[in-house]
């Protein structure tokens, strides 16, 4: 007799039906737990997204509310950065920074113009557009501060006041030009100023020459580049462009005329030449590749700009030492113009001039000196000029004639 074998159940106190029900319910319980976890994850992601959006709106809203202040601070930031970043104007990395600033400023102006044109057609202005004026101001401020860094390496205030005037104009413009059209005109004109200034200092590096012909060629090149920029501006928004084109053109021509006037009246320094070092000494001599000078102790006031006082005997001579930086392979001539202040006539009179050639490329500048014998007592200055009369630097000093030479020391010049 065959035994009938039924289904076997695991050992349990529960009935087979209940056991079977339990086995069906277990996966269901697992599924419900997974749904709860997924729902929680979805809620957390949604909450994070909402928080991020709210944070972004708050940040852009704050930027929009403080746009003018942040623009001015961005300009100052560019000025501070350039004082530490630039060493030589003819280095490739310096030129890349210049080109980068010009590209950033131009692109920011064009994109903001394009967004404004879209808004006129009924499209919403994106919240990130508030960043564009700051980018423009940062780039333009950095450009002018870079020019100021190089111009201020000369010893004459007239070498840098045009760019100081521009910096003041930027601060004023942040408050005066509040409407969009006025701001577009203002920034476009300042962009041409920066573009022209850049070409003035860069073309001599390319041509390895300096002078009137090079300056006039710089103006022509700046006008061509600015015309290309205006073409892009027109393509970004024709309707807006038509409203401001004549104002931009008039402003650019005014800047062009002003810089030409500065150049031909001698106000604009002859960049890329820059005075690296200069001083008045009792003696200067070159030994090998080293220049040594004999000098006397000076008052602490000379460290704060006071002219030194030089004591000489009736038979002594004075030496004016200068080191003028010029880009690699640039050759030109400079002039030491010795001038004495005539008390009776109340004017500076040229006593002697000494001219010599320089060759660019040395970090510390091309070194040289001139000699003036038996200087009379009184106030003196020596202008260090280019051959066509543009001033690179100036050294002021006073001469006192004494019966016996003071104690002197020897120093090595840079």
VENTA-V136860 format. One record per pair of residues at least 12 apart in sequence whose ideal C-beta (glycine too) atoms are under 10 Angstrom apart, sorted by sequence separation. I is the first residue (numbers start at 0). J is the second residue. D is the distance in whole Angstrom. If there is no record, write none. Layout:
# VENTA-V136860
i,j,d
I,J,D
I,J,D
This chain:
# VENTA-V136860
i,j,d
81,93,10
84,96,7
85,97,9
147,159,6
150,162,6
151,163,9
173,185,9
202,214,8
232,244,9
280,292,4
281,293,5
282,294,9
295,307,9
297,309,9
321,333,8
337,349,7
338,350,6
339,351,10
355,367,5
369,381,8
381,393,7
382,394,8
9,22,10
111,124,10
114,127,9
115,128,8
146,159,9
149,162,10
150,163,9
172,185,5
203,216,10
279,292,9
280,293,6
281,294,6
294,307,9
295,308,9
336,349,6
337,350,5
338,351,9
355,368,9
380,393,6
381,394,5
114,128,5
147,161,10
148,162,10
171,185,10
172,186,8
199,213,9
202,216,6
203,217,8
276,290,10
278,292,7
280,294,5
281,295,7
295,309,7
321,335,7
336,350,9
337,351,5
338,352,10
353,367,9
355,369,8
369,383,10
380,394,7
381,395,8
81,96,8
146,161,9
147,162,5
199,214,7
202,217,5
205,220,10
229,244,8
232,247,8
279,294,8
280,295,9
294,309,9
295,310,6
320,335,10
336,351,8
337,352,7
353,368,9
354,369,9
379,394,9
380,395,5
381,396,8
80,96,9
146,162,5
147,163,7
169,185,9
172,188,10
198,214,10
201,217,8
202,218,10
278,294,8
295,311,10
319,335,5
335,351,8
336,352,5
337,353,8
353,369,4
367,383,10
379,395,7
380,396,7
111,128,6
114,131,8
145,162,10
168,185,9
169,186,10
172,189,8
200,217,9
202,219,10
319,336,10
335,352,7
336,353,8
352,369,9
353,370,8
378,395,7
379,396,5
110,128,8
111,129,10
143,161,10
144,162,8
147,165,9
198,216,9
199,217,5
202,220,7
229,247,7
319,337,7
334,352,6
335,353,5
336,354,9
351,369,8
353,371,8
378,396,8
379,397,7
81,100,9
111,130,10
112,131,10
143,162,5
146,165,9
147,166,8
198,217,5
199,218,8
201,220,9
202,221,9
229,248,8
334,353,7
335,354,8
351,370,9
378,397,6
379,398,6
111,131,4
142,162,10
143,163,9
168,188,10
169,189,7
197,217,9
198,218,8
317,337,9
333,353,9
334,354,5
335,355,8
351,371,6
377,397,7
378,398,8
110,131,6
111,132,7
168,189,8
196,217,9
198,219,9
199,220,10
333,354,7
334,355,8
350,371,7
351,372,9
376,397,8
377,398,6
109,131,10
143,165,6
144,166,8
195,217,7
198,220,5
199,221,8
225,247,9
229,251,9
332,354,6
333,355,7
374,396,10
376,398,5
377,399,9
77,100,8
107,130,8
108,131,8
111,134,9
142,165,10
143,166,6
195,218,7
197,220,10
198,221,5
225,248,10
332,355,7
333,356,8
375,398,7
376,399,6
377,400,10
107,131,5
108,132,9
110,134,9
111,135,7
165,189,7
168,192,9
197,221,8
198,222,10
294,318,10
332,356,5
333,357,6
350,374,8
374,398,5
376,400,5
106,131,9
107,132,8
110,135,10
140,165,10
143,168,10
195,220,9
196,221,9
198,223,10
226,251,10
293,318,8
331,356,7
332,357,7
350,375,9
375,400,8
376,401,10
107,133,9
108,134,9
139,165,9
140,166,8
143,169,8
194,220,9
195,221,4
198,224,7
225,251,6
292,318,7
330,356,7
331,357,6
374,400,8
107,134,4
108,135,6
139,166,10
165,192,6
194,221,5
195,222,8
197,224,9
198,225,10
279,306,9
280,307,10
330,357,7
331,358,9
371,398,10
373,400,9
106,134,8
107,135,4
165,193,9
193,221,10
194,222,9
279,307,7
281,309,7
292,320,6
329,357,9
330,358,5
331,359,8
353,381,9
106,135,9
107,136,9
140,169,7
192,221,9
195,224,9
222,251,8
225,254,10
278,307,8
280,309,9
281,310,9
329,358,8
330,359,7
350,379,9
352,381,10
104,134,8
105,135,9
107,137,9
108,138,10
139,169,7
140,170,10
162,192,9
191,221,7
194,224,6
195,225,8
221,251,9
222,252,9
225,255,9
279,309,6
281,311,8
290,320,7
328,358,8
329,359,4
351,381,10
352,382,9
354,384,9
356,386,10
103,134,6
104,135,5
107,138,7
108,139,9
161,192,10
165,196,9
191,222,9
194,225,6
327,358,9
328,359,6
329,360,8
347,378,9
350,381,10
103,135,8
104,136,9
106,138,9
107,139,9
290,322,9
325,357,6
327,359,6
328,360,7
333,365,8
335,367,8
337,369,7
339,371,10
347,379,9
352,384,9
354,386,7
104,137,8
105,138,8
136,169,7
191,224,9
221,254,9
222,255,7
282,315,9
324,357,9
325,358,7
326,359,5
327,360,4
335,368,8
336,369,9
337,370,10
347,380,7
349,382,9
103,137,8
104,138,4
162,196,8
191,225,5
194,228,8
221,255,8
281,315,7
282,316,8
283,317,10
284,318,9
319,353,8
321,355,10
323,357,6
325,359,3
326,360,7
327,361,9
331,365,10
333,367,8
335,369,4
337,371,5
103,138,4
104,139,5
161,196,9
190,225,8
281,316,8
282,317,9
283,318,4
322,357,10
324,359,7
325,360,7
330,365,10
334,369,9
335,370,9
339,374,8
342,377,7
347,382,9
102,138,8
103,139,9
104,140,10
136,172,10
281,317,7
282,318,6
283,319,8
321,357,9
323,359,9
324,360,9
325,361,9
329,365,10
335,371,9
339,375,7
341,377,8
342,378,9
100,137,8
101,138,7
104,141,9
136,173,8
188,225,10
191,228,8
218,255,6
221,258,9
280,317,7
281,318,7
283,320,5
324,361,8
337,374,8
339,376,10
340,377,6
341,378,10
100,138,5
101,139,9
103,141,9
104,142,7
187,225,9
190,228,7
191,229,9
279,317,6
280,318,5
323,361,10
324,362,8
339,377,6
340,378,4
99,138,8
100,139,8
103,142,10
190,229,10
279,318,7
280,319,8
322,361,8
324,363,8
325,364,8
339,378,7
340,379,7
100,140,9
218,258,7
278,318,9
279,319,6
280,320,6
322,362,10
324,364,4
325,365,6
338,378,9
339,379,6
340,380,8
100,141,5
101,142,7
132,173,9
187,228,8
217,258,9
218,259,7
278,319,8
279,320,8
322,363,6
323,364,5
324,365,8
338,379,7
339,380,8
99,141,9
100,142,5
187,229,8
190,232,10
277,319,7
278,320,5
322,364,3
323,365,6
337,379,7
338,380,5
100,143,10
277,320,7
278,321,8
321,364,8
322,365,7
323,366,8
337,380,8
338,381,7
97,141,9
100,144,10
214,258,9
215,259,8
218,262,9
276,320,8
277,321,4
278,322,10
321,365,9
322,366,5
323,367,8
336,380,9
337,381,5
338,382,7
368,412,9
96,141,8
97,142,7
100,145,8
187,232,7
214,259,8
217,262,9
276,321,7
277,322,7
321,366,7
322,367,8
336,381,7
337,382,9
96,142,9
143,189,9
146,192,10
150,196,10
275,321,8
276,322,4
277,323,9
320,366,7
321,367,6
322,368,10
335,381,6
336,382,4
366,412,7
135,182,9
139,186,7
142,189,9
146,193,8
215,262,9
274,321,7
275,322,4
276,323,9
320,367,8
321,368,7
334,381,10
335,382,8
336,383,8
366,413,8
97,145,7
142,190,9
145,193,10
214,262,6
274,322,8
275,323,7
276,324,9
319,367,9
320,368,5
321,369,8
334,382,8
335,383,6
336,384,6
96,145,7
97,146,9
140,189,10
143,192,8
183,232,8
214,263,9
273,322,10
274,323,6
275,324,5
319,368,6
320,369,9
334,383,7
335,384,8
363,412,9
364,413,8
132,182,7
136,186,8
139,189,6
142,192,9
143,193,7
146,196,5
150,200,9
273,323,7
274,324,8
275,325,10
318,368,5
319,369,5
333,383,6
334,384,5
363,413,5
135,186,6
139,190,7
142,193,5
145,196,9
146,197,8
149,200,7
211,262,8
272,323,6
273,324,5
318,369,7
319,370,8
333,384,7
334,385,7
362,413,10
93,145,8
138,190,9
141,193,10
142,194,9
145,197,9
211,263,8
272,324,7
273,325,8
317,369,9
318,370,6
319,371,7
332,384,10
333,385,6
334,386,6
336,388,9
136,189,9
139,192,9
140,193,10
143,196,8
146,199,9
183,236,10
214,267,9
271,324,8
272,325,6
317,370,7
318,371,8
332,385,8
333,386,7
334,387,10
132,186,8
135,189,9
139,193,6
142,196,7
146,200,7
271,325,7
272,326,9
316,370,5
317,371,5
331,385,7
332,386,4
334,388,8
336,390,9
135,190,8
138,193,8
142,197,7
145,200,9
214,269,9
271,326,5
316,371,6
317,372,8
331,386,7
332,387,10
338,393,9
340,395,10
93,149,9
183,239,7
187,243,8
191,247,8
195,251,9
213,269,10
269,325,10
270,326,10
316,372,4
317,373,9
331,387,10
334,390,10
73,130,10
76,133,10
80,137,9
84,141,9
88,145,9
183,240,9
187,244,10
190,247,10
191,248,10
194,251,9
272,329,8
315,372,8
316,373,7
317,374,5
334,391,9
336,393,9
338,395,10
340,397,10
88,146,10
184,242,10
188,246,8
192,250,9
196,254,10
271,329,8
277,335,10
314,372,8
315,373,7
316,374,8
333,391,7
70,129,10
73,132,9
74,133,9
77,136,8
78,137,10
81,140,9
85,144,9
180,239,8
183,242,9
184,243,5
187,246,9
188,247,6
191,250,8
192,251,9
195,254,7
199,258,8
210,269,9
272,331,7
274,333,10
314,373,7
315,374,8
333,392,10
335,394,9
339,398,9
69,129,9
73,133,5
76,136,10
77,137,5
80,140,10
81,141,6
84,144,10
85,145,6
88,148,9
179,239,8
183,243,6
184,244,10
187,247,5
188,248,10
191,251,4
194,254,10
195,255,7
209,269,6
313,373,7
319,379,10
321,381,8
323,383,7
69,130,9
72,133,8
73,134,8
74,135,10
75,136,10
76,137,6
77,138,7
79,140,10
80,141,6
81,142,8
84,145,8
85,146,10
88,149,6
118,179,9
184,245,10
185,246,10
186,247,10
187,248,10
188,249,9
189,250,9
190,251,9
191,252,9
192,253,10
193,254,10
209,270,9
272,333,8
312,373,9
313,374,10
319,380,10
322,383,10
70,132,5
71,133,10
73,135,9
74,136,5
75,137,9
77,139,8
78,140,6
79,141,9
81,143,9
82,144,7
86,148,10
87,149,9
180,242,6
181,243,9
184,246,5
185,247,10
188,250,4
191,253,10
192,254,5
195,257,10
196,258,8
209,271,8
269,331,9
311,373,8
313,375,10
317,379,8
319,381,5
321,383,5
323,385,9
63,126,8
66,129,6
69,132,9
70,133,5
73,136,5
74,137,6
77,140,4
78,141,7
81,144,4
82,145,9
85,148,5
180,243,6
183,246,9
184,247,6
187,250,7
188,251,6
191,254,6
192,255,9
195,258,6
199,262,8
209,272,7
311,374,6
62,126,9
65,129,9
66,130,9
69,133,5
70,134,9
72,136,9
73,137,4
74,138,9
76,140,8
77,141,3
78,142,10
80,144,8
81,145,4
84,148,9
85,149,7
88,152,10
115,179,6
179,243,10
183,247,8
187,251,8
188,252,10
191,255,8
195,259,10
269,333,10
311,375,10
317,381,9
319,383,8
62,127,9
63,128,9
64,129,9
66,131,10
67,132,8
70,135,8
71,136,7
72,137,9
73,138,9
74,139,7
75,140,7
76,141,8
77,142,8
78,143,8
79,144,8
80,145,9
81,146,9
82,147,9
83,148,10
115,180,9
181,246,9
184,249,9
185,250,8
188,253,8
189,254,9
192,257,9
309,374,8
311,376,9
59,125,9
60,126,8
63,129,5
66,132,6
67,133,10
70,136,4
73,139,10
74,140,3
77,143,8
78,144,4
81,147,8
82,148,6
180,246,8
184,250,6
188,254,6
192,258,8
203,269,9
204,270,10
325,391,10
59,126,4
62,129,5
63,130,10
66,133,7
69,136,9
70,137,8
73,140,7
74,141,8
77,144,6
78,145,9
81,148,6
112,179,9
115,182,10
191,258,10
203,270,8
204,271,6
324,391,9
58,126,9
59,127,7
61,129,9
62,130,7
69,137,10
72,140,10
73,141,9
76,144,10
77,145,8
81,149,10
111,179,9
115,183,8
199,267,8
200,268,10
203,271,6
323,391,6
59,128,9
60,129,9
67,136,9
70,139,10
71,140,9
74,143,8
75,144,9
78,147,8
82,151,10
200,269,10
201,270,9
202,271,9
203,272,8
323,392,8
56,126,7
59,129,6
62,132,10
66,136,10
70,140,9
74,144,8
78,148,9
199,269,9
200,270,4
201,271,8
309,379,8
321,391,8
322,392,10
55,126,7
58,129,10
59,130,8
62,133,8
111,182,9
112,183,6
196,267,9
199,270,7
200,271,5
321,392,7
55,127,9
111,183,8
199,271,9
200,272,10
306,378,8
200,273,10
306,379,9
321,394,8
108,182,10
112,186,10
196,270,9
306,380,8
320,394,9
108,183,7
111,186,9
112,187,9
319,394,6
290,366,6
292,368,9
289,366,10
290,367,9
319,396,9
108,186,5
109,187,10
288,366,10
290,368,8
107,186,9
108,187,6
317,396,8
105,186,10
108,189,10
285,366,8
317,398,7
104,186,8
105,187,10
108,190,6
285,367,9
107,190,10
283,366,9
285,368,9
315,398,9
283,367,9
284,368,9
104,189,9
105,190,6
272,357,9
283,368,4
315,400,9
104,190,6
275,361,9
282,368,10
283,369,9
315,401,9
272,359,8
275,362,8
276,363,7
277,364,9
283,370,8
307,394,9
309,396,6
310,397,10
311,398,6
313,400,6
78,166,8
105,193,10
271,359,8
275,363,6
276,364,7
280,368,8
282,370,9
306,394,8
307,395,8
308,396,7
309,397,7
310,398,8
311,399,7
312,400,7
313,401,9
101,190,8
104,193,7
105,194,8
165,254,10
275,364,3
306,395,4
307,396,5
308,397,5
309,398,5
310,399,5
311,400,6
312,401,6
313,402,8
315,404,7
104,194,9
274,364,8
275,365,9
276,366,8
278,368,10
305,395,9
306,396,5
307,397,7
308,398,8
309,399,7
310,400,8
311,401,7
312,402,7
322,412,8
75,166,10
273,364,8
275,366,9
277,368,10
304,395,9
306,397,6
308,399,6
310,401,5
312,403,7
322,413,6
74,166,8
101,193,7
272,364,9
279,371,10
305,397,10
312,404,6
320,412,6
100,193,8
101,194,7
164,257,10
272,365,10
310,403,9
311,404,8
312,405,10
320,413,10
310,404,7
311,405,9
74,169,6
75,170,10
279,374,10
301,396,9
310,405,5
74,170,8
97,193,9
101,197,6
161,257,8
309,405,9
310,406,10
100,197,9
161,258,8
310,407,10
71,169,8
70,169,9
71,170,6
74,173,9
97,196,10
98,197,8
297,396,10
70,170,10
97,197,6
161,261,6
279,379,8
160,261,10
279,380,10
70,172,10
71,173,6
279,381,7
70,173,6
71,174,9
94,197,9
97,200,9
98,201,9
97,201,7
157,261,10
277,381,8
67,172,10
68,173,8
161,266,7
162,267,10
67,173,5
160,266,8
161,267,7
277,383,6
66,173,9
67,174,7
94,201,7
161,268,9
93,201,10
157,265,8
158,266,9
157,266,6
158,267,8
159,268,8
274,383,6
295,404,9
296,405,8
67,177,8
94,204,8
157,267,9
158,268,4
295,405,5
296,406,7
89,200,10
157,268,8
158,269,9
272,383,9
295,406,7
296,407,9
88,200,6
89,201,9
158,270,9
295,407,5
296,408,7
88,201,8
155,268,7
272,385,7
294,407,6
295,408,7
89,203,9
90,204,10
277,391,9
293,407,5
294,408,6
88,203,10
89,204,5
153,268,5
158,273,9
269,384,9
277,392,6
279,394,6
292,407,10
293,408,7
294,409,8
88,204,7
89,205,10
120,236,9
152,268,9
153,269,9
158,274,9
209,325,8
269,385,5
274,390,9
276,392,9
277,393,8
278,394,7
279,395,9
292,408,9
293,409,5
294,410,6
119,236,8
150,267,9
151,268,10
153,270,9
209,326,9
268,385,9
269,386,10
272,389,8
274,391,5
275,392,9
277,394,5
279,396,5
292,409,7
293,410,8
113,231,10
117,235,10
118,236,10
120,238,9
150,268,6
152,270,9
207,325,10
269,387,8
273,391,7
274,392,3
278,396,9
279,397,10
291,409,6
292,410,6
294,412,10
105,224,10
109,228,8
112,231,9
113,232,9
116,235,6
117,236,8
119,238,7
149,268,9
153,272,9
155,274,9
207,326,8
265,384,9
269,388,10
270,389,10
272,391,5
273,392,8
274,393,9
279,398,9
291,410,7
292,411,8
105,225,10
108,228,8
112,232,6
115,235,9
116,236,3
119,239,7
150,270,7
152,272,10
153,273,6
154,274,6
207,327,8
209,329,7
265,385,10
269,389,4
272,392,9
274,394,9
290,410,10
291,411,6
292,412,5
112,233,9
113,234,9
114,235,9
115,236,7
116,237,8
118,239,10
149,270,6
152,273,4
153,274,5
204,325,10
205,326,9
207,328,5
208,329,7
209,330,9
210,331,8
268,389,7
269,390,8
270,391,10
290,411,7
291,412,7
105,227,10
109,231,5
112,234,10
113,235,4
114,236,9
116,238,7
149,271,7
151,273,9
152,274,6
153,275,10
154,276,10
203,325,9
204,326,5
207,329,5
208,330,8
209,331,5
265,387,9
267,389,7
268,390,7
269,391,6
289,411,6
290,412,4
101,224,9
105,228,6
108,231,9
109,232,6
112,235,5
113,236,6
115,238,10
116,239,5
149,272,10
150,273,8
152,275,7
154,277,7
203,326,7
204,327,8
206,329,9
207,330,7
208,331,8
265,388,6
266,389,9
267,390,10
268,391,7
281,404,8
289,412,8
290,413,8
104,228,10
108,232,7
109,233,10
111,235,9
112,236,5
115,239,6
116,240,8
146,270,8
149,273,6
152,276,10
153,277,10
204,328,9
207,331,9
265,389,6
266,390,9
268,392,9
281,405,9
106,231,9
109,234,9
110,235,8
111,236,10
148,273,10
201,326,10
204,329,7
265,390,6
282,407,8
284,409,10
286,411,9
105,231,8
109,235,5
113,239,9
200,326,9
203,329,6
263,389,10
281,407,6
101,228,9
105,232,9
108,235,9
109,236,9
112,239,6
262,389,8
280,407,9
282,409,9
285,412,10
112,240,8
203,331,9
281,409,10
280,409,10
283,412,7
280,410,9
112,243,9
278,410,10
280,412,9
278,412,8
277,412,10
276,412,7
276,413,5
275,413,7
154,304,10
209,359,10
207,359,8
204,359,9
203,359,10
154,321,10
153,323,10
152,324,8
214,387,10
149,324,9
210,385,8
214,389,10
209,385,7
210,386,8
211,387,7
209,386,9
210,387,6
209,387,9
211,389,10
210,389,9
209,389,9
88,270,7
89,271,7
88,271,5
87,271,9
88,272,10
88,273,8
87,273,9
152,364,10
155,382,8
154,382,10
155,383,9
154,383,8
153,383,9
158,389,10
158,390,7
157,390,7
158,391,8
158,392,8
89,324,9
155,390,6
158,393,9
88,324,8
89,325,9
90,326,9
154,390,9
155,391,8
157,393,9
87,324,8
89,326,4
90,327,9
153,390,7
154,391,8
155,392,6
156,393,9
88,326,7
89,327,6
153,391,6
154,392,4
155,393,5
87,326,8
89,328,9
152,391,9
153,392,5
154,393,5
87,327,9
89,329,8
152,392,8
153,393,8
154,394,7
154,395,9
89,359,8
89,360,9
87,360,10
87,362,7
86,362,8
